[in-house]
Amino acid sequence: MRLKWRKWIVAIAEDVGDQMASFDVYKELRSIVATNPRIQQPSYLHGWVFLNFARASTVRLRRFDDQDSRSQSLWRMLYEMLEYPGMITRRTHQARYTKNRDLAALTFDNAVGRGRDCLGPGRIRQDLRRIEDSCARVRRFVNKRVAHAGAKGALRKPPTFGDLEHALEEIDSIVCYYQLLLTGSAPQTQNPTFQFDWADVLREPWLPRPTGQAEAEGT
C-alpha cells in the first residue's frame, strides 16, 4: 500500500502545483484587466476566459475530494490509510533518508509527535474533514451546475473565487504533509515559481486594426 500511496502523492502533488500556477495566472490576468481601462471593453473575451477558468478549476478541485473507490484522489488515499492503520511509521519514514537518519527522526517528530512510532488515525480523520469541508461548496457547484443541470434554485450560494483559493490552499497544505511522510520530500508548498514571463505575449498586439478603422484613427 505504501508504494501505491507514494505514487499517488507524487501525481497529486503535480496536479496541485499545476492548479496553483493556473490560479496565479488567473489572478494576474484579472489585475491586468482591472488596471487597464483601454482593454476592458468589449468585455466578452474576459468574461469567457474567467468563466471557463472557474468551471475548469471547480472540476479539478472536485477530483481531490472524489470518494469513488475507483478514483486516485487525495480523499481516497487518506481513507485507505484509515483502512490500513499503522502503515505510516517512523521506520518506513527513516528508510527514505538513506544518508541522514537523524534528520528523518527529527522530521517525523515534528510531523507526527515526539516518541510516536506511527501516524495515528486522529490526524488522518482531521485531514479528511479538512478536505470535505473546504471542498463542500465546490462539490455542490460541480454536481448542480457543471457536471449536471440541477433544478433552478438547487444551488443558492455558488462558491466564490475566494472559496476556490481557500480549498486549494488547504489541499496544498495536506499534500505537503503526506508527501513528507511518504517520500521524505519536504516542500512548503506545491506552488511553482514561473521560470519565464508568461504575460510577455500580452505586450504585443494580437490583431491588426481593420484597414478602414486604422486609417480613421490615424487622421
CORGI-V393176 format. One record per helix or strand of 2 or more residues. SS is the DSSP state (alpha for helix, beta for strand). FROM is the first residue (numbers start at 1). LEN is the number of residues. If there is no record, write none. Layout:
SS	FROM	LEN
SS	FROM	LEN
This chain:
alpha	2	33
alpha	37	3
alpha	44	21
alpha	74	10
alpha	90	5
alpha	101	12
alpha	121	26
alpha	161	23
alpha	198	6
alpha	211	8
